[in-house]
Amino acid sequence: MKKIYTKPRRDKKTERIAFLQKYAMEDWIKARKEADDEISDEHSMWCVCGKLCTGLHESSCKKFRDKVDGRAVMKLKHLWKENKVTFPKVLKQDAKQEGEK
């Protein structure tokens, strides 16, 4: 039986994060820091995942980091709405360039 290789599917949030990290890194870092502080303040005692909230736990908790990334992406949604036409084209061009290397 042949194994069929399929590329891992990238969801919209992952694509948007890649776009923001490549073309608006400064804004991405600011928005992510703000989102991190906001979520950390909202959940002062318990983490998003339900465990006791400490600085070490927040830095390694996948659920917390996913929530921070999601909120940071939503803070910067105006960037990809302005570039609605170029956003998919830019990602396709980058994929082609990576494939050529």
N, CA, C and O of each residue as an XYZ file, in Angstrom:
404
protein
N       0.844     -1.175      0.000
C       0.000      0.000      0.000
C       0.892      1.242      0.000
O       1.790      1.368      0.832
N       0.645      2.136     -0.917
C       1.423      3.367     -1.015
C       0.979      4.372      0.034
O      -0.209      4.528      0.317
N       1.948      5.034      0.587
C       1.624      6.115      1.507
C       1.442      7.382      0.694
O       2.265      7.700     -0.165
N       0.394      8.086      0.956
C       0.117      9.335      0.257
C       0.569     10.479      1.142
O       0.122     10.626      2.280
N       1.465     11.284      0.596
C       1.954     12.435      1.347
C       1.074     13.631      1.032
O       0.866     13.979     -0.130
N       0.572     14.241      2.058
C      -0.185     15.477      1.889
C       0.469     16.553      2.735
O       0.950     16.292      3.837
N       0.479     17.746      2.211
C       1.035     18.863      2.970
C       0.123     19.160      4.148
O      -1.098     19.047      4.039
N       0.714     19.540      5.271
C      -0.142     19.942      6.384
C      -0.941     21.180      6.006
O      -0.401     22.123      5.427
N      -2.199     21.173      6.327
C      -3.083     22.272      5.964
C      -2.821     23.460      6.873
O      -2.800     23.332      8.097
N      -2.625     24.595      6.267
C      -2.425     25.816      7.040
C      -3.747     26.555      7.114
O      -4.388     26.822      6.097
N      -4.137     26.874      8.316
C      -5.387     27.602      8.470
C      -5.160     29.093      8.254
O      -4.023     29.542      8.106
N      -6.233     29.843      8.237
C      -6.149     31.281      7.961
C      -5.314     32.014      8.998
O      -4.540     32.912      8.664
N      -5.476     31.624     10.260
C      -4.741     32.323     11.313
C      -3.233     32.140     11.114
O      -2.471     33.094     11.266
N      -2.806     30.943     10.780
C      -1.387     30.678     10.561
C      -0.861     31.470      9.378
O       0.245     32.009      9.431
N      -1.641     31.545      8.315
C      -1.240     32.310      7.141
C      -1.146     33.803      7.464
O      -0.221     34.483      7.020
N      -2.090     34.295      8.222
C      -2.075     35.711      8.588
C      -0.885     36.035      9.479
O      -0.259     37.084      9.333
N      -0.573     35.127     10.408
C       0.586     35.334     11.273
C       1.860     35.369     10.432
O       2.723     36.221     10.643
N       1.976     34.452      9.486
C       3.156     34.436      8.608
C       3.261     35.734      7.818
O       4.348     36.294      7.673
N       2.128     36.211      7.308
C       2.107     37.467      6.557
C       2.540     38.631      7.442
O       3.374     39.443      7.043
N       1.976     38.710      8.639
C       2.294     39.810      9.550
C       3.748     39.764     10.010
O       4.394     40.804     10.133
N       4.264     38.561     10.264
C       5.649     38.442     10.705
C       6.619     38.841      9.596
O       7.705     39.351      9.870
N       6.231     38.611      8.365
C       7.136     38.933      7.267
C       7.052     40.393      6.837
O       8.077     41.009      6.546
N       5.834     40.959      6.794
C       5.653     42.285      6.224
C       5.309     43.379      7.233
O       5.325     44.559      6.884
N       5.000     43.008      8.473
C       4.689     44.022      9.492
C       5.193     43.546     10.855
O       4.445     43.506     11.832
N       6.464     43.191     10.897
C       7.031     42.589     12.101
C       6.936     43.507     13.317
O       6.615     43.051     14.414
N       7.209     44.783     13.130
C       7.168     45.721     14.249
C       5.757     45.808     14.840
O       5.582     45.770     16.058
N       4.760     45.924     13.967
C       3.362     45.962     14.422
C       2.975     44.648     15.088
O       2.262     44.645     16.092
N       3.441     43.535     14.535
C       3.129     42.209     15.080
C       3.676     42.079     16.499
O       2.979     41.594     17.391
N       4.908     42.507     16.710
C       5.519     42.397     18.043
C       4.760     43.253     19.056
O       4.496     42.806     20.172
N       4.406     44.486     18.668
C       3.646     45.368     19.568
C       2.282     44.778     19.907
O       1.891     44.728     21.073
N       1.563     44.331     18.884
C       0.214     43.790     19.095
C       0.265     42.517     19.937
O      -0.603     42.295     20.781
N       1.270     41.690     19.712
C       1.378     40.446     20.470
C       1.685     40.738     21.940
O       1.150     40.076     22.829
N       2.541     41.721     22.196
C       2.867     42.108     23.572
C       1.631     42.662     24.279
O       1.368     42.323     25.434
N       0.869     43.518     23.582
C      -0.364     44.067     24.160
C      -1.365     42.949     24.453
O      -1.975     42.923     25.522
N      -1.531     42.034     23.510
C      -2.473     40.927     23.694
C      -2.029     40.045     24.861
O      -2.859     39.595     25.651
N      -0.739     39.802     24.968
C      -0.206     38.997     26.068
C      -0.518     39.648     27.411
O      -0.962     38.977     28.343
N      -0.285     40.949     27.508
C      -0.568     41.670     28.755
C      -2.058     41.664     29.080
O      -2.440     41.460     30.232
N      -2.904     41.886     28.069
C      -4.349     41.899     28.292
C      -4.856     40.556     28.795
O      -5.602     40.497     29.772
N      -4.456     39.485     28.137
C      -4.940     38.155     28.531
C      -4.378     37.769     29.890
O      -5.068     37.149     30.700
N      -3.130     38.133     30.139
C      -2.530     37.848     31.435
C      -3.271     38.585     32.552
O      -3.473     38.031     33.633
N      -3.679     39.838     32.293
C      -4.435     40.605     33.289
C      -5.847     40.045     33.482
O      -6.367     40.041     34.598
N      -6.468     39.571     32.389
C      -7.815     38.995     32.491
C      -7.808     37.719     33.320
O      -8.756     37.451     34.059
N      -6.754     36.939     33.202
C      -6.649     35.660     33.905
C      -5.525     35.756     34.926
O      -4.448     35.191     34.736
N      -5.788     36.474     36.005
C      -4.730     36.733     36.979
C      -4.400     35.513     37.840
O      -3.252     35.341     38.249
N      -5.376     34.679     38.116
C      -5.137     33.536     39.003
C      -4.993     32.227     38.233
O      -4.079     31.443     38.490
N      -5.906     31.999     37.285
C      -5.918     30.743     36.535
C      -5.685     31.011     35.059
O      -6.173     31.994     34.502
N      -4.938     30.127     34.446
C      -4.624     30.255     33.020
C      -5.867     29.914     32.182
O      -6.869     29.427     32.707
N      -5.782     30.173     30.900
C      -6.851     29.844     29.958
C      -7.118     28.342     29.981
O      -8.257     27.906     29.811
N      -6.063     27.554     30.191
C      -6.197     26.098     30.181
C      -6.715     25.541     31.503
O      -7.063     24.363     31.581
N      -6.771     26.376     32.547
C      -7.308     25.937     33.828
C      -6.256     25.681     34.894
O      -6.602     25.399     36.041
N      -5.000     25.771     34.545
C      -3.940     25.547     35.531
C      -3.583     26.858     36.225
O      -3.963     27.939     35.776
N      -2.847     26.741     37.327
C      -2.412     27.916     38.067
C      -1.524     28.777     37.172
O      -0.621     28.277     36.502
N      -1.797     30.064     37.176
C      -1.159     30.979     36.235
C       0.125     31.559     36.821
O       0.088     32.328     37.782
N       1.254     31.186     36.236
C       2.535     31.768     36.609
C       3.205     32.258     35.332
O       2.792     31.902     34.229
N       4.221     33.061     35.486
C       4.936     33.565     34.310
C       5.549     32.447     33.493
O       5.517     32.480     32.262
N       6.111     31.452     34.177
C       6.716     30.320     33.483
C       5.646     29.516     32.740
O       5.859     29.092     31.604
N       4.507     29.312     33.382
C       3.444     28.541     32.734
C       2.912     29.269     31.499
O       2.694     28.651     30.456
N       2.707     30.569     31.616
C       2.183     31.341     30.481
C       3.113     31.277     29.275
O       2.649     31.227     28.136
N       4.404     31.277     29.512
C       5.348     31.267     28.391
C       5.404     29.912     27.690
O       5.836     29.831     26.541
N       4.975     28.853     28.366
C       5.048     27.527     27.747
C       3.681     26.901     27.444
O       3.624     25.819     26.861
N       2.585     27.557     27.826
C       1.242     26.998     27.631
C       0.757     27.246     26.198
O       0.646     28.391     25.759
N       0.472     26.157     25.477
C       0.043     26.279     24.082
C      -1.300     26.983     23.957
O      -1.484     27.804     23.058
N      -2.240     26.677     24.842
C      -3.560     27.329     24.769
C      -3.447     28.833     25.002
O      -4.108     29.626     24.333
N      -2.611     29.209     25.946
C      -2.411     30.635     26.223
C      -1.787     31.329     25.023
O      -2.249     32.393     24.611
N      -0.731     30.728     24.454
C      -0.051     31.320     23.298
C      -0.972     31.411     22.087
O      -0.925     32.387     21.339
N      -1.820     30.380     21.892
C      -2.774     30.413     20.775
C      -3.771     31.550     20.942
O      -4.119     32.227     19.975
N      -4.229     31.756     22.177
C      -5.174     32.843     22.433
C      -4.510     34.206     22.216
O      -5.132     35.124     21.680
N      -3.265     34.334     22.627
C      -2.515     35.581     22.419
C      -2.343     35.837     20.921
O      -2.560     36.954     20.450
N      -1.954     34.805     20.179
C      -1.788     34.958     18.727
C      -3.101     35.365     18.067
O      -3.116     36.247     17.208
N      -4.189     34.737     18.456
C      -5.494     35.069     17.879
C      -5.901     36.499     18.146
O      -6.414     37.183     17.260
N      -5.676     36.951     19.365
C      -6.034     38.326     19.695
C      -5.129     39.323     18.973
O      -5.594     40.375     18.534
N      -3.850     39.001     18.847
C      -2.918     39.889     18.142
C      -3.289     39.983     16.661
O      -3.220     41.061     16.070
N      -3.679     38.868     16.070
C      -4.107     38.874     14.664
C      -5.344     39.752     14.507
O      -5.434     40.521     13.550
N      -6.289     39.652     15.421
C      -7.501     40.469     15.330
C      -7.191     41.952     15.522
O      -7.862     42.800     14.934
N      -6.186     42.277     16.337
C      -5.804     43.681     16.503
C      -5.248     44.262     15.204
O      -5.375     45.460     14.950
N      -4.636     43.418     14.393
C      -3.996     43.874     13.161
C      -4.787     43.520     11.908
O      -4.239     43.516     10.806
N      -6.071     43.224     12.073
C      -6.860     42.809     10.915
C      -6.979     43.905      9.861
O      -7.212     43.612      8.688
N      -6.822     45.161     10.265
C      -6.877     46.250      9.287
C      -5.739     46.143      8.269
O      -5.875     46.625      7.144
N      -4.615     45.515      8.649
C      -3.488     45.400      7.722
C      -3.785     44.469      6.553
O      -3.399     44.759      5.420
N      -4.465     43.353      6.814
C      -4.736     42.468      5.681
C      -6.032     42.840      4.972
O      -6.244     42.432      3.830
N      -6.904     43.609      5.626
C      -8.090     44.097      4.912
C      -7.692     45.159      3.896
O      -8.276     45.239      2.816
N      -6.687     45.984      4.245
C      -6.191     46.980      3.297
C      -5.480     46.302      2.135
O      -5.536     46.784      1.003
N      -4.814     45.186      2.409
C      -4.048     44.472      1.392
C      -4.789     43.221      0.916
O      -4.166     42.207      0.602
N      -6.101     43.298      0.865
C      -6.931     42.146      0.538
C      -6.529     41.488     -0.780
O      -6.527     40.262     -0.890
N      -6.194     42.291     -1.764
C      -5.847     41.762     -3.074
C      -4.448     41.146     -3.055
O      -4.226     40.102     -3.669
N      -3.515     41.772     -2.364
C      -2.127     41.306     -2.416
C      -1.835     40.170     -1.443
O      -0.863     39.440     -1.640
N      -2.632     39.998     -0.415
C      -2.336     39.001      0.617
C      -2.166     37.585      0.050
O      -1.127     36.975      0.302
N      -3.129     37.027     -0.702
C      -2.921     35.673     -1.230
C      -1.802     35.621     -2.268
O      -1.067     34.635     -2.333
N      -1.666     36.663     -3.074
C      -0.631     36.678     -4.100
C       0.757     36.662     -3.477
O       1.650     35.968     -3.963
N       0.939     37.413     -2.416
C       2.236     37.484     -1.746
C       2.610     36.119     -1.184
O       3.755     35.686     -1.318
N       1.656     35.439     -0.558
C       1.944     34.128      0.008
C       2.275     33.115     -1.079
O       3.154     32.274     -0.889
N       1.576     33.182     -2.229
C       1.869     32.263     -3.330
C       3.254     32.528     -3.900
O       3.986     31.588     -4.210
N       3.620     33.799     -4.041
C       4.949     34.148     -4.556
C       6.032     33.668     -3.596
O       7.067     33.162     -4.030
N       5.803     33.821     -2.305
C       6.783     33.367     -1.328
C       6.936     31.852     -1.379
O       8.050     31.339     -1.270
N       5.827     31.130     -1.543
C       5.883     29.666     -1.622
C       6.666     29.231     -2.857
O       7.447     28.282     -2.795
N       6.460     29.926     -3.981
C       7.200     29.585     -5.199
C       8.697     29.827     -5.004
O       9.518     29.012     -5.425
N       9.052     30.940     -4.370
C      10.452     31.250     -4.139
C      11.113     30.223     -3.217
O      12.266     29.848     -3.431
N      10.398     29.775     -2.211
C      10.941     28.765     -1.306
C      11.114     27.433     -2.017
O      12.061     26.694     -1.746
N      10.186     27.124     -2.939
C      10.273     25.879     -3.696
C      11.434     25.868     -4.666
O      11.976     24.805     -4.967
N      11.827     27.029     -5.161
C      12.942     27.127     -6.108
C      14.285     26.954     -5.417
O      15.254     26.545     -6.056
N      14.363     27.256     -4.137
C      15.643     27.175     -3.403
C      16.062     25.769     -3.136
O      17.110     25.541     -2.532
